[in-house]
């Protein structure tokens, strides 16, 4: 979790000046659900996104 929150802060929070709590919530939700889980490559998954890893695992089963 420390690694995740570190990435979240570096890649989103420190790079943007939020105008409201709602804007921050929306951006963080988008970061997690759209970028982090679907597009960002993870070294623990062999350099592929979690979604691609899940799809490969389902095909292998």
Secondary structure by P-SEA (a helix, b strand, c coil): caaaaaaaaaacccccccccaaaaaaaaaaaaaccccccbbbcccccccaaaaaaaaaaac
